[in-house]
Amino acid sequence: MKILEIDAGNTRLKWRLLEQTQQKKETIKSGAALAVEKKAMLPEEFQQQIHALHVADPGAIEVVRASNVRGATFAKALSGFCEELLSVAVDFALVRQNHAGLQNSYQLPTALGVDRWLAMLAAYKSSQQAVCVIDCGSAMTVDLVSANGLHEGGFIVPGLQLMKLSLGEHTAELGYRPEDDFALEPGKSTAEAINHGILTMVLGMLEHVHDKWGADKNWYLCGGDAALLASFIDWPHQLMPELVMDGLAIACGKPGASTDYS
């Protein structure tokens, strides 16, 4: 059986194709993260890639499950595409009060982002101990989970690239240069001062979280800038870029069971 998993984030869409047998489950193909404009539906490149998978092996994809933080319009577009091409209903992951040993701390459980929920589910299942989960995307989220599975709360700040972009857009002369490198020494140009300052600020927050709440937890990093941040963290951690998609198998029920697009 082949399973298509999709992570539809705020600015990027990622997917992978799994093959599951009685003995094991393994990734057989992954798509590079595709940029998704704010008001865009499904990226054309994504549609072409999934169409190519279907043509190469018609009917092989029996399950589609997805994490979606892009809202109902995007979910309906994805559902329509998968049903028309694959004849498969998308199983959208839902946030719950309690699931797989993890307890949601929000008074309104569904107000917690599904991507954060999935990453916590996957990290907690992997560790079976207290975890701190860092998702380094457009926004950077930090979530703390106790050894008995209680979500202890978290933090949300702009991600590295979003902070750079914000400075470029809201200051007259600084500009935005995504190609500039991050480092920790004082910058000797405006671009270096921005990049090094942003990285120092983010690492300062993570060090504060580590010292106050996270020293006894297993740390997991995921998201587009995870590898970059991981290279500057000097305490034990695991780099698992696809942690959100890893949580889909835990969160989703029977294929096609979910019809809630929120």
C-alpha positions as protocol buffer text, in pm:
chain_id: "A"
residue {
  index: 1
  type: MET
  ca { x: 0 y: 0 z: 0 }
}
residue {
  index: 2
  type: LYS
  ca { x: 125 y: 347 z: -87 }
}
residue {
  index: 3
  type: ILE
  ca { x: 47 y: 647 z: 133 }
}
residue {
  index: 4
  type: LEU
  ca { x: 76 y: 1011 z: 25 }
}
residue {
  index: 5
  type: GLU
  ca { x: 150 y: 1247 z: 314 }
}
residue {
  index: 6
  type: ILE
  ca { x: 126 y: 1625 z: 279 }
}
residue {
  index: 7
  type: ASP
  ca { x: 241 y: 1909 z: 505 }
}
residue {
  index: 8
  type: ALA
  ca { x: 74 y: 2233 z: 392 }
}
residue {
  index: 9
  type: GLY
  ca { x: 243 y: 2510 z: 590 }
}
residue {
  index: 10
  type: ASN
  ca { x: 204 y: 2884 z: 584 }
}
residue {
  index: 11
  type: THR
  ca { x: 450 y: 2939 z: 300 }
}
residue {
  index: 12
  type: ARG
  ca { x: 567 y: 2593 z: 194 }
}
residue {
  index: 13
  type: LEU
  ca { x: 408 y: 2267 z: 86 }
}
residue {
  index: 14
  type: LYS
  ca { x: 594 y: 1939 z: 134 }
}
residue {
  index: 15
  type: TRP
  ca { x: 497 y: 1584 z: 49 }
}
residue {
  index: 16
  type: ARG
  ca { x: 631 y: 1232 z: 64 }
}
residue {
  index: 17
  type: LEU
  ca { x: 519 y: 894 z: -63 }
}
residue {
  index: 18
  type: LEU
  ca { x: 539 y: 598 z: 172 }
}
residue {
  index: 19
  type: GLU
  ca { x: 515 y: 230 z: 98 }
}
residue {
  index: 20
  type: GLN
  ca { x: 378 y: 18 z: 379 }
}
residue {
  index: 21
  type: THR
  ca { x: 399 y: -358 z: 403 }
}
residue {
  index: 22
  type: GLN
  ca { x: 342 y: -595 z: 692 }
}
residue {
  index: 23
  type: GLN
  ca { x: 713 y: -584 z: 767 }
}
residue {
  index: 24
  type: LYS
  ca { x: 794 y: -211 z: 742 }
}
residue {
  index: 25
  type: LYS
  ca { x: 702 y: 136 z: 626 }
}
residue {
  index: 26
  type: GLU
  ca { x: 952 y: 342 z: 429 }
}
residue {
  index: 27
  type: THR
  ca { x: 967 y: 664 z: 228 }
}
residue {
  index: 28
  type: ILE
  ca { x: 1009 y: 588 z: -141 }
}
residue {
  index: 29
  type: LYS
  ca { x: 984 y: 940 z: -278 }
}
residue {
  index: 30
  type: SER
  ca { x: 983 y: 1297 z: -141 }
}
residue {
  index: 31
  type: GLY
  ca { x: 906 y: 1630 z: -301 }
}
residue {
  index: 32
  type: ALA
  ca { x: 1116 y: 1940 z: -239 }
}
residue {
  index: 33
  type: ALA
  ca { x: 940 y: 2210 z: -37 }
}
residue {
  index: 34
  type: LEU
  ca { x: 731 y: 2423 z: -275 }
}
residue {
  index: 35
  type: ALA
  ca { x: 662 y: 2789 z: -214 }
}
residue {
  index: 36
  type: VAL
  ca { x: 290 y: 2866 z: -177 }
}
residue {
  index: 37
  type: GLU
  ca { x: 171 y: 3223 z: -212 }
}
residue {
  index: 38
  type: LYS
  ca { x: -66 y: 3354 z: 52 }
}
residue {
  index: 39
  type: LYS
  ca { x: -380 y: 3337 z: -161 }
}
residue {
  index: 40
  type: ALA
  ca { x: -271 y: 3052 z: -388 }
}
residue {
  index: 41
  type: MET
  ca { x: -447 y: 2721 z: -414 }
}
residue {
  index: 42
  type: LEU
  ca { x: -245 y: 2411 z: -503 }
}
residue {
  index: 43
  type: PRO
  ca { x: 92 y: 2487 z: -662 }
}
residue {
  index: 44
  type: GLU
  ca { x: 95 y: 2375 z: -1024 }
}
residue {
  index: 45
  type: GLU
  ca { x: 423 y: 2195 z: -968 }
}
residue {
  index: 46
  type: PHE
  ca { x: 268 y: 1989 z: -687 }
}
residue {
  index: 47
  type: GLN
  ca { x: -22 y: 1887 z: -910 }
}
residue {
  index: 48
  type: GLN
  ca { x: 220 y: 1783 z: -1183 }
}
residue {
  index: 49
  type: GLN
  ca { x: 432 y: 1579 z: -942 }
}
residue {
  index: 50
  type: ILE
  ca { x: 137 y: 1388 z: -798 }
}
residue {
  index: 51
  type: HIS
  ca { x: -9 y: 1336 z: -1146 }
}
residue {
  index: 52
  type: ALA
  ca { x: 323 y: 1184 z: -1254 }
}
residue {
  index: 53
  type: LEU
  ca { x: 315 y: 945 z: -956 }
}
residue {
  index: 54
  type: HIS
  ca { x: -36 y: 838 z: -1050 }
}
residue {
  index: 55
  type: VAL
  ca { x: 49 y: 785 z: -1417 }
}
residue {
  index: 56
  type: ALA
  ca { x: 355 y: 578 z: -1326 }
}
residue {
  index: 57
  type: ASP
  ca { x: 153 y: 349 z: -1099 }
}
residue {
  index: 58
  type: PRO
  ca { x: -226 y: 403 z: -1134 }
}
residue {
  index: 59
  type: GLY
  ca { x: -429 y: 322 z: -828 }
}
residue {
  index: 60
  type: ALA
  ca { x: -125 y: 258 z: -609 }
}
residue {
  index: 61
  type: ILE
  ca { x: -193 y: 552 z: -375 }
}
residue {
  index: 62
  type: GLU
  ca { x: -465 y: 425 z: -142 }
}
residue {
  index: 63
  type: VAL
  ca { x: -431 y: 672 z: 146 }
}
residue {
  index: 64
  type: VAL
  ca { x: -378 y: 1048 z: 152 }
}
residue {
  index: 65
  type: ARG
  ca { x: -331 y: 1222 z: 483 }
}
residue {
  index: 66
  type: ALA
  ca { x: -248 y: 1586 z: 540 }
}
residue {
  index: 67
  type: SER
  ca { x: -155 y: 1857 z: 785 }
}
residue {
  index: 68
  type: ASN
  ca { x: -312 y: 2185 z: 678 }
}
residue {
  index: 69
  type: VAL
  ca { x: -270 y: 2528 z: 837 }
}
residue {
  index: 70
  type: ARG
  ca { x: -375 y: 2714 z: 521 }
}
residue {
  index: 71
  type: GLY
  ca { x: -747 y: 2708 z: 590 }
}
residue {
  index: 72
  type: ALA
  ca { x: -1067 y: 2570 z: 444 }
}
residue {
  index: 73
  type: THR
  ca { x: -1026 y: 2697 z: 88 }
}
residue {
  index: 74
  type: PHE
  ca { x: -692 y: 2523 z: 48 }
}
residue {
  index: 75
  type: ALA
  ca { x: -830 y: 2205 z: 208 }
}
residue {
  index: 76
  type: LYS
  ca { x: -1122 y: 2195 z: -35 }
}
residue {
  index: 77
  type: ALA
  ca { x: -886 y: 2244 z: -330 }
}
residue {
  index: 78
  type: LEU
  ca { x: -662 y: 1961 z: -211 }
}
residue {
  index: 79
  type: SER
  ca { x: -961 y: 1736 z: -148 }
}
residue {
  index: 80
  type: GLY
  ca { x: -1104 y: 1799 z: -492 }
}
residue {
  index: 81
  type: PHE
  ca { x: -771 y: 1734 z: -661 }
}
residue {
  index: 82
  type: CYS
  ca { x: -709 y: 1404 z: -478 }
}
residue {
  index: 83
  type: GLU
  ca { x: -1061 y: 1278 z: -525 }
}
residue {
  index: 84
  type: GLU
  ca { x: -1060 y: 1359 z: -898 }
}
residue {
  index: 85
  type: LEU
  ca { x: -712 y: 1225 z: -974 }
}
residue {
  index: 86
  type: LEU
  ca { x: -670 y: 944 z: -720 }
}
residue {
  index: 87
  type: SER
  ca { x: -1029 y: 865 z: -617 }
}
residue {
  index: 88
  type: VAL
  ca { x: -909 y: 898 z: -258 }
}
residue {
  index: 89
  type: ALA
  ca { x: -1052 y: 1125 z: 13 }
}
residue {
  index: 90
  type: VAL
  ca { x: -795 y: 1322 z: 211 }
}
residue {
  index: 91
  type: ASP
  ca { x: -769 y: 1237 z: 579 }
}
residue {
  index: 92
  type: PHE
  ca { x: -696 y: 1573 z: 743 }
}
residue {
  index: 93
  type: ALA
  ca { x: -526 y: 1551 z: 1082 }
}
residue {
  index: 94
  type: LEU
  ca { x: -728 y: 1704 z: 1366 }
}
residue {
  index: 95
  type: VAL
  ca { x: -613 y: 1847 z: 1697 }
}
residue {
  index: 96
  type: ARG
  ca { x: -768 y: 1671 z: 1996 }
}
residue {
  index: 97
  type: GLN
  ca { x: -786 y: 1716 z: 2372 }
}
residue {
  index: 98
  type: ASN
  ca { x: -605 y: 1386 z: 2431 }
}
residue {
  index: 99
  type: HIS
  ca { x: -451 y: 1147 z: 2183 }
}
residue {
  index: 100
  type: ALA
  ca { x: -181 y: 880 z: 2191 }
}
residue {
  index: 101
  type: GLY
  ca { x: -77 y: 976 z: 2543 }
}
residue {
  index: 102
  type: LEU
  ca { x: -46 y: 1348 z: 2466 }
}
residue {
  index: 103
  type: GLN
  ca { x: -269 y: 1595 z: 2652 }
}
residue {
  index: 104
  type: ASN
  ca { x: -349 y: 1932 z: 2493 }
}
residue {
  index: 105
  type: SER
  ca { x: -309 y: 2229 z: 2731 }
}
residue {
  index: 106
  type: TYR
  ca { x: -526 y: 2474 z: 2536 }
}
residue {
  index: 107
  type: GLN
  ca { x: -870 y: 2555 z: 2680 }
}
residue {
  index: 108
  type: LEU
  ca { x: -999 y: 2533 z: 2324 }
}
residue {
  index: 109
  type: PRO
  ca { x: -797 y: 2236 z: 2193 }
}
residue {
  index: 110
  type: THR
  ca { x: -854 y: 2310 z: 1823 }
}
residue {
  index: 111
  type: ALA
  ca { x: -697 y: 2656 z: 1864 }
}
residue {
  index: 112
  type: LEU
  ca { x: -359 y: 2484 z: 1880 }
}
residue {
  index: 113
  type: GLY
  ca { x: -198 y: 2463 z: 1536 }
}
residue {
  index: 114
  type: VAL
  ca { x: -224 y: 2117 z: 1385 }
}
residue {
  index: 115
  type: ASP
  ca { x: 141 y: 2129 z: 1276 }
}
residue {
  index: 116
  type: ARG
  ca { x: 251 y: 2186 z: 1635 }
}
residue {
  index: 117
  type: TRP
  ca { x: 23 y: 1905 z: 1755 }
}
residue {
  index: 118
  type: LEU
  ca { x: 159 y: 1660 z: 1499 }
}
residue {
  index: 119
  type: ALA
  ca { x: 521 y: 1745 z: 1577 }
}
residue {
  index: 120
  type: MET
  ca { x: 458 y: 1692 z: 1948 }
}
residue {
  index: 121
  type: LEU
  ca { x: 282 y: 1360 z: 1884 }
}
residue {
  index: 122
  type: ALA
  ca { x: 574 y: 1233 z: 1678 }
}
residue {
  index: 123
  type: ALA
  ca { x: 842 y: 1356 z: 1918 }
}
residue {
  index: 124
  type: TYR
  ca { x: 665 y: 1217 z: 2225 }
}
residue {
  index: 125
  type: LYS
  ca { x: 610 y: 880 z: 2061 }
}
residue {
  index: 126
  type: SER
  ca { x: 975 y: 870 z: 1954 }
}
residue {
  index: 127
  type: SER
  ca { x: 1108 y: 964 z: 2296 }
}
residue {
  index: 128
  type: GLN
  ca { x: 849 y: 833 z: 2543 }
}
residue {
  index: 129
  type: GLN
  ca { x: 1002 y: 1094 z: 2772 }
}
residue {
  index: 130
  type: ALA
  ca { x: 974 y: 1469 z: 2823 }
}
residue {
  index: 131
  type: VAL
  ca { x: 1039 y: 1659 z: 2499 }
}
residue {
  index: 132
  type: CYS
  ca { x: 1096 y: 2009 z: 2369 }
}
residue {
  index: 133
  type: VAL
  ca { x: 990 y: 2049 z: 2005 }
}
residue {
  index: 134
  type: ILE
  ca { x: 1125 y: 2332 z: 1789 }
}
residue {
  index: 135
  type: ASP
  ca { x: 963 y: 2390 z: 1450 }
}
residue {
  index: 136
  type: CYS
  ca { x: 1180 y: 2629 z: 1251 }
}
residue {
  index: 137
  type: GLY
  ca { x: 956 y: 2753 z: 970 }
}
residue {
  index: 138
  type: SER
  ca { x: 804 y: 3087 z: 872 }
}
residue {
  index: 139
  type: ALA
  ca { x: 718 y: 3112 z: 1238 }
}
residue {
  index: 140
  type: MET
  ca { x: 934 y: 2938 z: 1494 }
}
residue {
  index: 141
  type: THR
  ca { x: 738 y: 2746 z: 1756 }
}
residue {
  index: 142
  type: VAL
  ca { x: 867 y: 2596 z: 2079 }
}
residue {
  index: 143
  type: ASP
  ca { x: 654 y: 2340 z: 2264 }
}
residue {
  index: 144
  type: LEU
  ca { x: 725 y: 2166 z: 2592 }
}
residue {
  index: 145
  type: VAL
  ca { x: 582 y: 1826 z: 2685 }
}
residue {
  index: 146
  type: SER
  ca { x: 626 y: 1657 z: 3023 }
}
residue {
  index: 147
  type: ALA
  ca { x: 728 y: 1296 z: 3072 }
}
residue {
  index: 148
  type: ASN
  ca { x: 364 y: 1197 z: 3130 }
}
residue {
  index: 149
  type: GLY
  ca { x: 251 y: 1361 z: 2805 }
}
residue {
  index: 150
  type: LEU
  ca { x: 116 y: 1694 z: 2932 }
}
residue {
  index: 151
  type: HIS
  ca { x: 168 y: 1986 z: 2692 }
}
residue {
  index: 152
  type: GLU
  ca { x: 320 y: 2247 z: 2922 }
}
residue {
  index: 153
  type: GLY
  ca { x: 277 y: 2534 z: 2675 }
}
residue {
  index: 154
  type: GLY
  ca { x: 505 y: 2698 z: 2424 }
}
residue {
  index: 155
  type: PHE
  ca { x: 629 y: 3004 z: 2244 }
}
residue {
  index: 156
  type: ILE
  ca { x: 578 y: 3144 z: 1894 }
}
residue {
  index: 157
  type: VAL
  ca { x: 813 y: 3398 z: 1735 }
}
residue {
  index: 158
  type: PRO
  ca { x: 888 y: 3499 z: 1375 }
}
residue {
  index: 159
  type: GLY
  ca { x: 1122 y: 3259 z: 1198 }
}
residue {
  index: 160
  type: LEU
  ca { x: 1469 y: 3358 z: 1081 }
}
residue {
  index: 161
  type: GLN
  ca { x: 1368 y: 3439 z: 723 }
}
residue {
  index: 162
  type: LEU
  ca { x: 1053 y: 3624 z: 831 }
}
residue {
  index: 163
  type: MET
  ca { x: 1255 y: 3847 z: 1065 }
}
residue {
  index: 164
  type: LYS
  ca { x: 1499 y: 3926 z: 785 }
}
residue {
  index: 165
  type: LEU
  ca { x: 1214 y: 4002 z: 547 }
}
residue {
  index: 166
  type: SER
  ca { x: 1041 y: 4223 z: 803 }
}
residue {
  index: 167
  type: LEU
  ca { x: 1351 y: 4435 z: 850 }
}
residue {
  index: 168
  type: GLY
  ca { x: 1391 y: 4466 z: 474 }
}
residue {
  index: 169
  type: GLU
  ca { x: 1030 y: 4573 z: 422 }
}
residue {
  index: 170
  type: HIS
  ca { x: 997 y: 4814 z: 713 }
}
residue {
  index: 171
  type: THR
  ca { x: 1329 y: 4998 z: 702 }
}
residue {
  index: 172
  type: ALA
  ca { x: 1437 y: 5233 z: 426 }
}
residue {
  index: 173
  type: GLU
  ca { x: 1790 y: 5118 z: 344 }
}
residue {
  index: 174
  type: LEU
  ca { x: 1854 y: 4777 z: 502 }
}
residue {
  index: 175
  type: GLY
  ca { x: 1712 y: 4556 z: 228 }
}
residue {
  index: 176
  type: TYR
  ca { x: 1649 y: 4183 z: 229 }
}
residue {
  index: 177
  type: ARG
  ca { x: 1921 y: 3946 z: 112 }
}
residue {
  index: 178
  type: PRO
  ca { x: 1824 y: 3584 z: 180 }
}
residue {
  index: 179
  type: GLU
  ca { x: 2157 y: 3460 z: 48 }
}
residue {
  index: 180
  type: ASP
  ca { x: 2357 y: 3613 z: 335 }
}
residue {
  index: 181
  type: ASP
  ca { x: 2495 y: 3369 z: 590 }
}
residue {
  index: 182
  type: PHE
  ca { x: 2408 y: 3346 z: 957 }
}
residue {
  index: 183
  type: ALA
  ca { x: 2683 y: 3354 z: 1219 }
}
residue {
  index: 184
  type: LEU
  ca { x: 2730 y: 3460 z: 1581 }
}
residue {
  index: 185
  type: GLU
  ca { x: 3018 y: 3709 z: 1573 }
}
residue {
  index: 186
  type: PRO
  ca { x: 2942 y: 4083 z: 1549 }
}
residue {
  index: 187
  type: GLY
  ca { x: 2860 y: 4179 z: 1191 }
}
residue {
  index: 188
  type: LYS
  ca { x: 3096 y: 4401 z: 992 }
}
residue {
  index: 189
  type: SER
  ca { x: 2833 y: 4509 z: 742 }
}
residue {
  index: 190
  type: THR
  ca { x: 2464 y: 4592 z: 771 }
}
residue {
  index: 191
  type: ALA
  ca { x: 2365 y: 4258 z: 620 }
}
residue {
  index: 192
  type: GLU
  ca { x: 2592 y: 4069 z: 860 }
}
residue {
  index: 193
  type: ALA
  ca { x: 2469 y: 4271 z: 1157 }
}
residue {
  index: 194
  type: ILE
  ca { x: 2109 y: 4179 z: 1069 }
}
residue {
  index: 195
  type: ASN
  ca { x: 2172 y: 3808 z: 1014 }
}
residue {
  index: 196
  type: HIS
  ca { x: 2403 y: 3763 z: 1309 }
}
residue {
  index: 197
  type: GLY
  ca { x: 2173 y: 3965 z: 1534 }
}
residue {
  index: 198
  type: ILE
  ca { x: 1865 y: 3762 z: 1439 }
}
residue {
  index: 199
  type: LEU
  ca { x: 2044 y: 3433 z: 1497 }
}
residue {
  index: 200
  type: THR
  ca { x: 2184 y: 3553 z: 1832 }
}
residue {
  index: 201
  type: MET
  ca { x: 1837 y: 3663 z: 1941 }
}
residue {
  index: 202
  type: VAL
  ca { x: 1676 y: 3329 z: 1849 }
}
residue {
  index: 203
  type: LEU
  ca { x: 1949 y: 3126 z: 2014 }
}
residue {
  index: 204
  type: GLY
  ca { x: 1922 y: 3345 z: 2323 }
}
residue {
  index: 205
  type: MET
  ca { x: 1555 y: 3254 z: 2351 }
}
residue {
  index: 206
  type: LEU
  ca { x: 1629 y: 2884 z: 2305 }
}
residue {
  index: 207
  type: GLU
  ca { x: 1902 y: 2897 z: 2568 }
}
residue {
  index: 208
  type: HIS
  ca { x: 1657 y: 3063 z: 2807 }
}
residue {
  index: 209
  type: VAL
  ca { x: 1397 y: 2791 z: 2741 }
}
residue {
  index: 210
  type: HIS
  ca { x: 1661 y: 2522 z: 2784 }
}
residue {
  index: 211
  type: ASP
  ca { x: 1792 y: 2660 z: 3113 }
}
residue {
  index: 212
  type: LYS
  ca { x: 1452 y: 2734 z: 3269 }
}
residue {
  index: 213
  type: TRP
  ca { x: 1228 y: 2453 z: 3139 }
}
residue {
  index: 214
  type: GLY
  ca { x: 1409 y: 2223 z: 2896 }
}
residue {
  index: 215
  type: ALA
  ca { x: 1734 y: 2092 z: 3041 }
}
residue {
  index: 216
  type: ASP
  ca { x: 1569 y: 1762 z: 3139 }
}
residue {
  index: 217
  type: LYS
  ca { x: 1389 y: 1719 z: 2805 }
}
residue {
  index: 218
  type: ASN
  ca { x: 1481 y: 1551 z: 2478 }
}
residue {
  index: 219
  type: TRP
  ca { x: 1504 y: 1820 z: 2209 }
}
residue {
  index: 220
  type: TYR
  ca { x: 1367 y: 1773 z: 1857 }
}
residue {
  index: 221
  type: LEU
  ca { x: 1413 y: 2020 z: 1571 }
}
residue {
  index: 222
  type: CYS
  ca { x: 1211 y: 2023 z: 1250 }
}
residue {
  index: 223
  type: GLY
  ca { x: 1121 y: 2266 z: 972 }
}
residue {
  index: 224
  type: GLY
  ca { x: 1309 y: 2444 z: 697 }
}
residue {
  index: 225
  type: ASP
  ca { x: 1571 y: 2616 z: 914 }
}
residue {
  index: 226
  type: ALA
  ca { x: 1613 y: 2323 z: 1156 }
}
residue {
  index: 227
  type: ALA
  ca { x: 1952 y: 2214 z: 1021 }
}
residue {
  index: 228
  type: LEU
  ca { x: 2086 y: 2570 z: 1043 }
}
residue {
  index: 229
  type: LEU
  ca { x: 1976 y: 2619 z: 1403 }
}
residue {
  index: 230
  type: ALA
  ca { x: 2088 y: 2271 z: 1501 }
}
residue {
  index: 231
  type: SER
  ca { x: 2443 y: 2356 z: 1395 }
}
residue {
  index: 232
  type: PHE
  ca { x: 2453 y: 2628 z: 1663 }
}
residue {
  index: 233
  type: ILE
  ca { x: 2292 y: 2437 z: 1952 }
}
residue {
  index: 234
  type: ASP
  ca { x: 2547 y: 2287 z: 2187 }
}
residue {
  index: 235
  type: TRP
  ca { x: 2321 y: 2062 z: 2396 }
}
residue {
  index: 236
  type: PRO
  ca { x: 2192 y: 1718 z: 2287 }
}
residue {
  index: 237
  type: HIS
  ca { x: 1916 y: 1729 z: 2025 }
}
residue {
  index: 238
  type: GLN
  ca { x: 1771 y: 1536 z: 1735 }
}
residue {
  index: 239
  type: LEU
  ca { x: 1725 y: 1681 z: 1388 }
}
residue {
  index: 240
  type: MET
  ca { x: 1404 y: 1540 z: 1232 }
}
residue {
  index: 241
  type: PRO
  ca { x: 1300 y: 1770 z: 945 }
}
residue {
  index: 242
  type: GLU
  ca { x: 979 y: 1577 z: 868 }
}
residue {
  index: 243
  type: LEU
  ca { x: 850 y: 1554 z: 1223 }
}
residue {
  index: 244
  type: VAL
  ca { x: 512 y: 1707 z: 1130 }
}
residue {
  index: 245
  type: MET
  ca { x: 452 y: 1441 z: 866 }
}
residue {
  index: 246
  type: ASP
  ca { x: 580 y: 1177 z: 1108 }
}
residue {
  index: 247
  type: GLY
  ca { x: 287 y: 1268 z: 1330 }
}
residue {
  index: 248
  type: LEU
  ca { x: 25 y: 1209 z: 1061 }
}
residue {
  index: 249
  type: ALA
  ca { x: 11 y: 831 z: 1106 }
}
residue {
  index: 250
  type: ILE
  ca { x: -45 y: 883 z: 1479 }
}
residue {
  index: 251
  type: ALA
  ca { x: -313 y: 1151 z: 1445 }
}
residue {
  index: 252
  type: CYS
  ca { x: -516 y: 1028 z: 1151 }
}
residue {
  index: 253
  type: GLY
  ca { x: -791 y: 773 z: 1183 }
}
residue {
  index: 254
  type: LYS
  ca { x: -934 y: 559 z: 908 }
}
residue {
  index: 255
  type: PRO
  ca { x: -855 y: 691 z: 558 }
}
residue {
  index: 256
  type: GLY
  ca { x: -1107 y: 948 z: 447 }
}
residue {
  index: 257
  type: ALA
  ca { x: -1278 y: 969 z: 786 }
}
residue {
  index: 258
  type: SER
  ca { x: -1222 y: 1342 z: 832 }
}
residue {
  index: 259
  type: THR
  ca { x: -1450 y: 1590 z: 664 }
}
residue {
  index: 260
  type: ASP
  ca { x: -1359 y: 1887 z: 881 }
}
residue {
  index: 261
  type: TYR
  ca { x: -1160 y: 2138 z: 671 }
}
residue {
  index: 262
  type: SER
  ca { x: -1094 y: 2387 z: 948 }
}
